[in-house]
């Protein structure tokens, strides 16, 4: 095996890097990249979002988003999981993905010998939780020895005026209730519980821990000042109250902290559930849409509504992009930022990678572009306005999820159109095969008859009497007429299949169209009686006269063919409210009920789907149906009670052009 072949084999090592908003996470990512290259494998970057993530500063959030973008640019897989137990989430996900190597940054914070018993380092927890995953600890180059203090734990929390007012009102109400209970003679235990309840309400009504801690301290001070002897001062005679105050503070803080944590978890669960529900609705809507343009328009509409930004969509059409489709959700955002970005859009389309704001490619542009692709084929491009700033991690997750669903829906539509085209092609091949089979069979008899008659005349013309010669020439003429009609029907059906039939509608006199059709069929009516029944009132209707003549000629031929000699063929024309009705009736044996639904099908003759008879390919009535439907009408057939069949079709009248007057 050559060296090149050996290097192309992927390693079985699964590498996962764990990051946080810390500046050292960038070095962790770079280490994962180097290790993945050395093992010739891909790498995963994991971020565990907990309740503490809600209190990140703006700078930390910005730094975290830059890490996410860096991972995508380096070709890694970025994964976010949720949970407060960071070590358990890391181990569970590592087991799920069969990770063999974990890379994590070193925690330089020093623990005292006492705190080490109840607050263990994350790295120690991970190493103690497994015995088969290698853990690589990366020291931070940005570490500075600083003394941590209590205030720094709450530096990200800001007190709002509204929360201060709410806390004052709650503590005032609690104090009034406690004073009332004291007046009624209740013990101090009830008053303490009232103050603890007030602290819990403060935790529920405010964000973070700071107002809860302040309310706990204030509650203890109010209780001491109003209810402990000597009242009206912060002094106390009974030393047991030292324990009471301490327990009151601890209980208030612990219960309040748990309440605050549960509240945040419930909010996070609600947000995740809401997002999942919206994404499910978007997915269901996309999967039910029909047509590629509907998929693009539906997708950009949902993206725009979810992230409150203007979104533009482009669709791939024959290796080019369609004109832009804009959904304007944010009215204050200008649509002009999407214009004059063709170079960036086509770069995204040709390379299948994201570009624009927040990326290393055309980063100065105020639009973020991402490709819609499936199976390494780009089906379109989505652009998102970034004039309000770079889209954050949550918004990008929503965008990528919906774009993925759009790709699936577009791929389904393309596959469906290909299958439909394949079915049409198969049907055309089947029709062509049936046509060749029918024509080859039906042409043999008339051509053989023509050849035989001509040969007889040429070879024995001098010995044949005039009557016999005339009969032979009449046979040649009839066979030639039949061949001409067959060729005309074949050409007409070919034009219908290819969509090349152009209807030249004009105001035509119905009487003239019928008379011309009867005259052209005079030889067909040689052994039949013809009756034309047209109202005395002149009827004019918008139609293609030559095509309607062909319909009538085909119907005459069919009536003569299936009715006995010297029988009556009746042509009747009359008006209804919005149509002109044509009827061709004969006195034959009628149409068997079992074949009546199929008589307008192609290649249907004498009850057979494919013609095997000597005469008739089975296209005459099918062509009649196509012509009538092109005029907006409908053709039907039924049997008369007294015997015979009736073919009936209508041509819709155009009232604004219709001319009716008496003779």
Secondary structure, DSSP 8 states (H G I E B T S, - for coil): --HHHHHTS--S--EEEEE-SSTTHHHHHHHHHHHHHHHT--EEEEEEE-GGGGG--HHHHHHHHHHHHHHHHTT-EEEEEE-S-HHHHHHHHHHHTT--EEEEE-------TTHHHHS--HHHHHHHH-SSSEEEEE--TT-------TGGGGTT----HHHHHHHHHHHHHHHHHHHHHHHTT--HHHHHHHHHHHHHHHHHHSSSSHHHHHHHHHHHHHHHHHHSSSTTSS--S-THHHHHHHHHHHHHHHHHHHHHHHHHHHHHHHHHHHHHHHHHHHHHHHHH--SHHHHHHHHHHHHHHHHTS-EEEEEEETTEE---EEE---TTS-GGGGTT-HHHHHHHHHH-S-EETTSSSSTTSSEEEEEEEETTEEEEEEEEE-TT----HHHHHHHHHHHHHHHHHHHHHHHHHHHHHHHHHHHHHHHHHHHHHHHHHHHHHHHHHHHHHHHHHHHHGGGS-HHHHHHHHHHHHHHHHHHHHHHHHHHHHHHHHHT------EEEEHHHHHHHHHHHTTTTTTTSEEEEEE-SS--EEEE-HHHHHHHHHHHHHHHHHTS-TT-EEEEEEEE-SSEEEEEEE--SS---TTTGGGTTSTT-BTTBSS--SSS--S-HHHHHHHHHHHTT--EEEEE-TTS-EEEEEEEE--TTT------
